[in-house]
């Protein structure tokens, strides 16, 4: 089993130093999230939209997507990645069972976890752990790789690792299939903690190798393309979560253009995919932005 990154304690300090809300400290930030959450929930209740929003949020879909590449190693043709992001386990009762119902019979080769297992950080850690343990019982954990998000702590990474998941925190690993190899790198959070380190995550990847970057937030997409990644997978945006008809988000939660906020996208030489996520943040509600569990099939682009 992979160890958690040997520098994780250094990185934990680094995270604290670079925290976007460091002026308010940890408790200030927690208060901000809880206040914002209560306000949105109050507005939904007052406008009679609470039940509809929750029903939409629980209506998780399994979305199949094909991602094509010029240089995909032949051994990975038709390989499938199950990608689940933004669980926010403790926010919705029944979410864990719903996810299990959807994934238990899915066919896939690898599973990637995009972070944000919790919502309110440390105080609900037990619920997060219990939920992720139940979900992991239905995953091929020896083929599951994860990153942490802006709502997570290293404790979550250590716990997931104990379940058999390979956590990638500014590091990479090689994945082999039918005699071919690709590299999978994972970064720490680049949204609130600013501790995503693509250079460190790419260390040792041979030139010319096909490489995938797993990042909680998509906002480091320019750096990822510059570093030569072929495929960039992210979550974090929830696709807006509460949107106007047509999927126009009311709130934006990443410094990234709308075109990379959900679904399959292209930036110069790099293909990207941003999941709308399985769960909810702030309020247990969605409008015009369905939650998803994604299955991505990798294919060689036909000339
Ligand atoms: Fe999230």
Boltz pocket constraint, residues with backbone or C-beta under 6 A from the ligand:
constraints:
  - pocket:
      binder: B
      contacts: [[A, 86], [A, 87], [A, 88], [A, 115], [A, 116], [A, 149], [A, 236], [A, 237], [A, 238], [A, 277], [A, 281]]
      max_distance: 6.0
